[in-house]
């Protein structure tokens, strides 16, 4: 059973076994309540990428509203390569941030092999339509993409001076835009 099908089955089981669960809903104007924040929270998007599926899966993106995105970030050049974005202690894998725009598509095409080598997960911060999102998914394959589900990641990038896309946040927690240079420096250090 696929992960999306398993999630649907679990939700259906919870709804059938607990009628009160099915009837409860939060008013739209109420934000979710934070029960505990250790300061070491992990972005949800890499996990959502597993649920979004591939570009050719039927029903993909049904719950996502288009257009979405990129209020805080802008398409552009990273002012300083290697900016520390996160504590690497809790970053389990590399992630890249991009949009369904021309610059991101070119960056993805140029860096695709390196991103696959890193097994990075993509966070899409802007897409004008489901078609644009699926084009990005096809181009990124076999890498997984997820839409940005909140502005937390964008705000973090802006706060540390890395408020542009496309960009890679390596598992070291540092932001890079020129991946060839990053790989070359790593190779030269190991020599």
N, C-alpha and C positions, 0 to 999 in steps of 0.2 A: 504494500500500500504506500502510495506517495505521501510525502509530508503534508502537502495541502489537503489531500483527502483525509488524512488522519486528523488534522486540525478541525475540519468540518465535522467529522464523525464525533469527535470529543465534544464539540460545541452542541451538536444535536443531542447527544446523550445527556449532557448537563441540562439542556432545555426540557427534555422529556422527563427526567427524573426529579426535577425541581421546578415546578410551575412558577414559583415565586421568582426564580432566576429569569425566566422568560419574560415576565411582566415588568421587571425592573429596568429602568433606564435613567440615566442622569440627564438633567436639563442641559441643553447645548451651551448655555452661558456659564456653566460651572466648570472650572478647570479640574483636571484630576488631582486628587489629594496625594501629597507625598507622605508616605508612611515613615520612611527612613531614607536619609541620604548620607552615605558615608563619605561623600566627596570623591569616591573611586568608582562612580557609576560608569557603565559601558553603554555606548550608543546602541540603540535598537536596530538601526538600519542593516548591519550585516546579517542579523537574524531574519529580518523581514525579507532580505534578498532570497532566502531559501523558500519563502512562501510565494514570492512574486512569480517565480517560474521562468521559463524560457520564452523567447519572443513568439514561438509558434504554438505555445500551449493555448488551448481554447479557454476563454473566460479570464485570461490574465488581465489585470488592471481594472476589473469591473468596479471596485470600490474607490478608485482613485479619481479625483476631479482634475480635469485639465482646463486651462493651462494651470500649472503650478510653478512656484519657485522664485529663487534667487533674489529675494529682497535685500539681503545683507551682503551677499558676495557679488563680485563683478568679474566679467571675463577679462583676463589680463595677465600680466607678467608678475611673477613672485619677486618682490623687491630684494629679498635675501634668502638664498637657498639654504636649507638646513635649520630653519627656525624650529625651536622646540614647541610642539603643539600639545603633546600629552606625555604623561609619565609612562615610560615603556613597560613598567611593571604590570600594567593591566591591559595593555594593547596586545591582543592575541594574534593578530595578523595585520598586514598592511592593508590600507584602504585608499582608494582614489576618489576624488571629488570632481565631478564634471557636469556638463549640461548638454542639452540637445542643440548645440550651436556649432557653427563651422569650426571655430578654434578647438573646441573639445573633440570634435570628430577627427580633426587632423592630428591632435595630440595623442588620441587613443590609437589611431592607425600607426603612428610612428613608434609608440611605446608598448604596443600590444604584447609582443613577445616577452618583454621585461616584466610586465604586469602579470602575465601568465606564470612566469618563472617564480614570482613572489607569491603567487596564489592570492592576489589582492581581491578585495570586494569593492565594487563601485557604488558610490552614493550619488544619485542624480539630484541636483539641486534646482534644475529648471527643465521643463519640457512643455512645449506648446500644445501637444496633442498626443493621443495614444500611438499614432503612427510614428511620430518623432521618437517616442520612448522605445518603441519596438525596433526602429532602425538602429538606435544606440545599442539595444540588447543584441541584435544580430551581429553588429560590428564587434562587440565586446566578447562574444561567445568564444571560449567556454567560461569566461568570467561571469560572475553573478552581479547583477545590478539591483539596487533598491532605490525607491524614491526617498528623499529626505522627509522623515515623518514629523520633524519639529525643527525649530530654528537653533537648537542647542549647538549642533556641530558648526553651523555657519557662524554663530556668535563667538564660539571658541576660536575659530580661525581668524575672525576679525580682531578679537581681543589680543592675539599674539602677533598681529601684523602680517598674517597670511590670508587675508580676505579676498583671495582670487581663486578662480578655477580656470583651467583644469590644474589639479595638484595631487601629488601622492603624499599621503601621510604614512611613512614607513613604520614597521613594527618597532623601530627605535624611538618612535614618537615625533620624529622630525619631518618637516614638510619639504618636499623636493618637487621641482618642476622639470628640471633637466635630468632625466633618469640616466642617460648615457654617462654624464659626468659623475653621477653618484656611483654607478657600477664601476667606472674606470678608477675612481679614487679607492674603492673597496679592493679592487684587483691590485692596484699599486701598493697598498698597505700590506697585503698578504704576500707580496713578492720578497 
